[in-house]
Amino acid sequence: MRQWVLSLPFALRYLLATRPEVITQVLGIVYRAISGHLIHKAGLTRESAVTGP
């Protein structure tokens, strides 16, 4: 299984540490970016990845 490391600038780390509601949104964006990349590399579309064959 591939592991990913997310590195952020210190100012953004401080913002996310002090505002937990923001980290949820940021991690959602990161998740969508990584999953979209993997779906594209597999030669699929988001719709085919969700609905299956």
Gaussian input, Z-matrix of N, CA and C with variables (Angstrom, degrees):
# hf/3-21g

backbone

0 1
 N
 C     1     B1
 C     2     B2     1     A1
 N     3     B3     2     A2     1     D1
 C     4     B4     3     A3     2     D2
 C     5     B5     4     A4     3     D3
 N     6     B6     5     A5     4     D4
 C     7     B7     6     A6     5     D5
 C     8     B8     7     A7     6     D6
 N     9     B9     8     A8     7     D7
 C    10    B10     9     A9     8     D8
 C    11    B11    10    A10     9     D9
 N    12    B12    11    A11    10    D10
 C    13    B13    12    A12    11    D11
 C    14    B14    13    A13    12    D12
 N    15    B15    14    A14    13    D13
 C    16    B16    15    A15    14    D14
 C    17    B17    16    A16    15    D15
 N    18    B18    17    A17    16    D16
 C    19    B19    18    A18    17    D17
 C    20    B20    19    A19    18    D18
 N    21    B21    20    A20    19    D19
 C    22    B22    21    A21    20    D20
 C    23    B23    22    A22    21    D21
 N    24    B24    23    A23    22    D22
 C    25    B25    24    A24    23    D23
 C    26    B26    25    A25    24    D24
 N    27    B27    26    A26    25    D25
 C    28    B28    27    A27    26    D26
 C    29    B29    28    A28    27    D27
 N    30    B30    29    A29    28    D28
 C    31    B31    30    A30    29    D29
 C    32    B32    31    A31    30    D30
 N    33    B33    32    A32    31    D31
 C    34    B34    33    A33    32    D32
 C    35    B35    34    A34    33    D33
 N    36    B36    35    A35    34    D34
 C    37    B37    36    A36    35    D35
 C    38    B38    37    A37    36    D36
 N    39    B39    38    A38    37    D37
 C    40    B40    39    A39    38    D38
 C    41    B41    40    A40    39    D39
 N    42    B42    41    A41    40    D40
 C    43    B43    42    A42    41    D41
 C    44    B44    43    A43    42    D42
 N    45    B45    44    A44    43    D43
 C    46    B46    45    A45    44    D44
 C    47    B47    46    A46    45    D45
 N    48    B48    47    A47    46    D46
 C    49    B49    48    A48    47    D47
 C    50    B50    49    A49    48    D48
 N    51    B51    50    A50    49    D49
 C    52    B52    51    A51    50    D50
 C    53    B53    52    A52    51    D51
 N    54    B54    53    A53    52    D52
 C    55    B55    54    A54    53    D53
 C    56    B56    55    A55    54    D54
 N    57    B57    56    A56    55    D55
 C    58    B58    57    A57    56    D56
 C    59    B59    58    A58    57    D57
 N    60    B60    59    A59    58    D58
 C    61    B61    60    A60    59    D59
 C    62    B62    61    A61    60    D60
 N    63    B63    62    A62    61    D61
 C    64    B64    63    A63    62    D62
 C    65    B65    64    A64    63    D63
 N    66    B66    65    A65    64    D64
 C    67    B67    66    A66    65    D65
 C    68    B68    67    A67    66    D66
 N    69    B69    68    A68    67    D67
 C    70    B70    69    A69    68    D68
 C    71    B71    70    A70    69    D69
 N    72    B72    71    A71    70    D70
 C    73    B73    72    A72    71    D71
 C    74    B74    73    A73    72    D72
 N    75    B75    74    A74    73    D73
 C    76    B76    75    A75    74    D74
 C    77    B77    76    A76    75    D75
 N    78    B78    77    A77    76    D76
 C    79    B79    78    A78    77    D77
 C    80    B80    79    A79    78    D78
 N    81    B81    80    A80    79    D79
 C    82    B82    81    A81    80    D80
 C    83    B83    82    A82    81    D81
 N    84    B84    83    A83    82    D82
 C    85    B85    84    A84    83    D83
 C    86    B86    85    A85    84    D84
 N    87    B87    86    A86    85    D85
 C    88    B88    87    A87    86    D86
 C    89    B89    88    A88    87    D87
 N    90    B90    89    A89    88    D88
 C    91    B91    90    A90    89    D89
 C    92    B92    91    A91    90    D90
 N    93    B93    92    A92    91    D91
 C    94    B94    93    A93    92    D92
 C    95    B95    94    A94    93    D93
 N    96    B96    95    A95    94    D94
 C    97    B97    96    A96    95    D95
 C    98    B98    97    A97    96    D96
 N    99    B99    98    A98    97    D97
 C   100   B100    99    A99    98    D98
 C   101   B101   100   A100    99    D99
 N   102   B102   101   A101   100   D100
 C   103   B103   102   A102   101   D101
 C   104   B104   103   A103   102   D102
 N   105   B105   104   A104   103   D103
 C   106   B106   105   A105   104   D104
 C   107   B107   106   A106   105   D105
 N   108   B108   107   A107   106   D106
 C   109   B109   108   A108   107   D107
 C   110   B110   109   A109   108   D108
 N   111   B111   110   A110   109   D109
 C   112   B112   111   A111   110   D110
 C   113   B113   112   A112   111   D111
 N   114   B114   113   A113   112   D112
 C   115   B115   114   A114   113   D113
 C   116   B116   115   A115   114   D114
 N   117   B117   116   A116   115   D115
 C   118   B118   117   A117   116   D116
 C   119   B119   118   A118   117   D117
 N   120   B120   119   A119   118   D118
 C   121   B121   120   A120   119   D119
 C   122   B122   121   A121   120   D120
 N   123   B123   122   A122   121   D121
 C   124   B124   123   A123   122   D122
 C   125   B125   124   A124   123   D123
 N   126   B126   125   A125   124   D124
 C   127   B127   126   A126   125   D125
 C   128   B128   127   A127   126   D126
 N   129   B129   128   A128   127   D127
 C   130   B130   129   A129   128   D128
 C   131   B131   130   A130   129   D129
 N   132   B132   131   A131   130   D130
 C   133   B133   132   A132   131   D131
 C   134   B134   133   A133   132   D132
 N   135   B135   134   A134   133   D133
 C   136   B136   135   A135   134   D134
 C   137   B137   136   A136   135   D135
 N   138   B138   137   A137   136   D136
 C   139   B139   138   A138   137   D137
 C   140   B140   139   A139   138   D138
 N   141   B141   140   A140   139   D139
 C   142   B142   141   A141   140   D140
 C   143   B143   142   A142   141   D141
 N   144   B144   143   A143   142   D142
 C   145   B145   144   A144   143   D143
 C   146   B146   145   A145   144   D144
 N   147   B147   146   A146   145   D145
 C   148   B148   147   A147   146   D146
 C   149   B149   148   A148   147   D147
 N   150   B150   149   A149   148   D148
 C   151   B151   150   A150   149   D149
 C   152   B152   151   A151   150   D150
 N   153   B153   152   A152   151   D151
 C   154   B154   153   A153   152   D152
 C   155   B155   154   A154   153   D153
 N   156   B156   155   A155   154   D154
 C   157   B157   156   A156   155   D155
 C   158   B158   157   A157   156   D156

   B1=1.4396
   B2=1.5251
   B3=1.3116
   B4=1.4638
   B5=1.5255
   B6=1.3172
   B7=1.4578
   B8=1.5247
   B9=1.3118
   B10=1.4537
   B11=1.5246
   B12=1.3237
   B13=1.4546
   B14=1.5222
   B15=1.3096
   B16=1.4534
   B17=1.5254
   B18=1.3083
   B19=1.4512
   B20=1.5311
   B21=1.3222
   B22=1.4581
   B23=1.5300
   B24=1.3345
   B25=1.4654
   B26=1.5312
   B27=1.3294
   B28=1.4672
   B29=1.5265
   B30=1.3217
   B31=1.4676
   B32=1.5252
   B33=1.3270
   B34=1.4604
   B35=1.5325
   B36=1.3290
   B37=1.4707
   B38=1.5272
   B39=1.3280
   B40=1.4628
   B41=1.5263
   B42=1.3319
   B43=1.4617
   B44=1.5264
   B45=1.3204
   B46=1.4635
   B47=1.5298
   B48=1.3290
   B49=1.4671
   B50=1.5248
   B51=1.3193
   B52=1.4639
   B53=1.5256
   B54=1.3494
   B55=1.4735
   B56=1.5220
   B57=1.3361
   B58=1.4642
   B59=1.5269
   B60=1.3214
   B61=1.4655
   B62=1.5267
   B63=1.3184
   B64=1.4577
   B65=1.5299
   B66=1.3286
   B67=1.4629
   B68=1.5270
   B69=1.3196
   B70=1.4626
   B71=1.5240
   B72=1.3062
   B73=1.4641
   B74=1.5241
   B75=1.3206
   B76=1.4676
   B77=1.5263
   B78=1.3274
   B79=1.4629
   B80=1.5239
   B81=1.3259
   B82=1.4639
   B83=1.5207
   B84=1.3252
   B85=1.4625
   B86=1.5298
   B87=1.3225
   B88=1.4700
   B89=1.5235
   B90=1.3310
   B91=1.4625
   B92=1.5271
   B93=1.3297
   B94=1.4656
   B95=1.5287
   B96=1.3246
   B97=1.4660
   B98=1.5273
   B99=1.3186
   B100=1.4625
   B101=1.5211
   B102=1.3226
   B103=1.4627
   B104=1.5305
   B105=1.3229
   B106=1.4528
   B107=1.5199
   B108=1.3232
   B109=1.4587
   B110=1.5298
   B111=1.3227
   B112=1.4695
   B113=1.5277
   B114=1.3283
   B115=1.4624
   B116=1.5292
   B117=1.3231
   B118=1.4706
   B119=1.5278
   B120=1.3372
   B121=1.4593
   B122=1.5241
   B123=1.3331
   B124=1.4654
   B125=1.5283
   B126=1.3384
   B127=1.4554
   B128=1.5121
   B129=1.3072
   B130=1.4560
   B131=1.5265
   B132=1.3309
   B133=1.4543
   B134=1.5139
   B135=1.3129
   B136=1.4713
   B137=1.5226
   B138=1.3360
   B139=1.4594
   B140=1.5206
   B141=1.3376
   B142=1.4701
   B143=1.5169
   B144=1.3278
   B145=1.4688
   B146=1.5156
   B147=1.3336
   B148=1.4689
   B149=1.5262
   B150=1.3282
   B151=1.4578
   B152=1.5223
   B153=1.3299
   B154=1.4635
   B155=1.5066
   B156=1.3561
   B157=1.4695
   B158=1.5104
   A1=108.28
   A2=115.51
   A3=120.93
   A4=110.12
   A5=115.41
   A6=120.77
   A7=108.53
   A8=115.53
   A9=121.33
   A10=108.55
   A11=115.86
   A12=121.88
   A13=107.51
   A14=115.94
   A15=121.15
   A16=108.81
   A17=116.30
   A18=121.62
   A19=108.29
   A20=115.51
   A21=120.63
   A22=110.25
   A23=117.37
   A24=120.74
   A25=110.22
   A26=116.32
   A27=120.88
   A28=113.16
   A29=117.67
   A30=119.96
   A31=110.60
   A32=116.63
   A33=120.34
   A34=110.91
   A35=116.79
   A36=120.14
   A37=110.31
   A38=116.44
   A39=120.49
   A40=110.69
   A41=116.41
   A42=120.38
   A43=110.42
   A44=117.03
   A45=120.70
   A46=111.95
   A47=116.69
   A48=119.88
   A49=111.55
   A50=116.99
   A51=120.15
   A52=112.99
   A53=116.96
   A54=120.17
   A55=109.75
   A56=117.66
   A57=120.95
   A58=114.16
   A59=118.17
   A60=119.33
   A61=110.96
   A62=117.03
   A63=121.20
   A64=110.67
   A65=117.22
   A66=119.54
   A67=111.19
   A68=117.63
   A69=121.06
   A70=110.03
   A71=117.26
   A72=121.26
   A73=111.43
   A74=116.99
   A75=120.80
   A76=110.67
   A77=117.39
   A78=119.98
   A79=111.46
   A80=117.77
   A81=120.56
   A82=111.36
   A83=116.44
   A84=121.13
   A85=110.55
   A86=116.28
   A87=120.77
   A88=110.15
   A89=117.08
   A90=121.16
   A91=110.90
   A92=117.10
   A93=120.47
   A94=111.39
   A95=116.94
   A96=120.29
   A97=110.87
   A98=117.16
   A99=120.36
   A100=110.79
   A101=118.27
   A102=120.22
   A103=110.58
   A104=117.65
   A105=120.45
   A106=112.00
   A107=116.33
   A108=121.33
   A109=110.34
   A110=117.12
   A111=120.67
   A112=111.70
   A113=117.25
   A114=120.87
   A115=109.90
   A116=116.64
   A117=121.17
   A118=110.60
   A119=117.74
   A120=121.77
   A121=111.61
   A122=117.01
   A123=121.26
   A124=111.75
   A125=117.67
   A126=121.55
   A127=113.40
   A128=116.47
   A129=121.39
   A130=109.91
   A131=115.47
   A132=121.97
   A133=106.78
   A134=117.04
   A135=119.35
   A136=111.23
   A137=116.29
   A138=119.39
   A139=111.13
   A140=117.29
   A141=119.31
   A142=111.08
   A143=117.46
   A144=120.17
   A145=110.80
   A146=117.17
   A147=121.28
   A148=111.13
   A149=117.08
   A150=120.60
   A151=113.23
   A152=118.10
   A153=120.66
   A154=111.47
   A155=115.88
   A156=119.61
   A157=114.07
   D1=134.49
   D2=178.99
   D3=-79.25
   D4=139.97
   D5=176.56
   D6=-113.42
   D7=147.13
   D8=-179.91
   D9=-119.15
   D10=146.71
   D11=176.31
   D12=-119.76
   D13=126.82
   D14=178.91
   D15=-103.92
   D16=117.45
   D17=179.37
   D18=-112.06
   D19=129.54
   D20=-176.51
   D21=-124.22
   D22=153.09
   D23=174.95
   D24=-62.20
   D25=152.76
   D26=-176.64
   D27=-57.35
   D28=-38.95
   D29=-179.60
   D30=-62.22
   D31=-40.92
   D32=179.01
   D33=-70.51
   D34=-36.70
   D35=176.54
   D36=-59.80
   D37=-43.40
   D38=179.96
   D39=-63.62
   D40=-43.66
   D41=178.98
   D42=-59.47
   D43=-46.61
   D44=-177.79
   D45=-68.51
   D46=-31.75
   D47=178.97
   D48=-71.02
   D49=-30.57
   D50=-176.39
   D51=-95.05
   D52=-13.92
   D53=-179.01
   D54=-132.48
   D55=85.64
   D56=-175.30
   D57=-61.34
   D58=-24.45
   D59=179.18
   D60=-69.25
   D61=-25.75
   D62=179.62
   D63=-76.99
   D64=-37.33
   D65=-178.50
   D66=-62.88
   D67=-32.33
   D68=177.51
   D69=-61.73
   D70=-43.64
   D71=179.29
   D72=-67.99
   D73=-42.71
   D74=-179.40
   D75=-64.12
   D76=-44.68
   D77=179.94
   D78=-66.73
   D79=-31.09
   D80=174.35
   D81=-63.23
   D82=-41.46
   D83=177.79
   D84=-65.16
   D85=-44.29
   D86=179.18
   D87=-61.98
   D88=-44.47
   D89=179.80
   D90=-60.60
   D91=-45.20
   D92=179.75
   D93=-63.59
   D94=-38.21
   D95=179.63
   D96=-65.99
   D97=-45.07
   D98=-179.36
   D99=-68.45
   D100=-44.96
   D101=-179.29
   D102=-65.62
   D103=-38.56
   D104=176.66
   D105=-62.43
   D106=-40.37
   D107=177.65
   D108=-62.44
   D109=-46.26
   D110=-178.96
   D111=-66.37
   D112=-38.99
   D113=177.76
   D114=-63.59
   D115=-42.94
   D116=179.15
   D117=-63.85
   D118=-44.16
   D119=179.91
   D120=-62.94
   D121=-29.51
   D122=178.73
   D123=-80.30
   D124=-5.73
   D125=179.60
   D126=78.93
   D127=24.60
   D128=-179.57
   D129=-110.01
   D130=178.48
   D131=169.95
   D132=-116.51
   D133=165.79
   D134=178.11
   D135=-60.89
   D136=-37.60
   D137=-179.17
   D138=-65.56
   D139=-44.14
   D140=-179.59
   D141=-69.48
   D142=-29.86
   D143=178.41
   D144=-69.73
   D145=-31.68
   D146=-178.98
   D147=-82.12
   D148=-44.61
   D149=-174.07
   D150=-84.69
   D151=-22.56
   D152=-178.56
   D153=82.55
   D154=-174.29
   D155=-175.44
   D156=-69.67

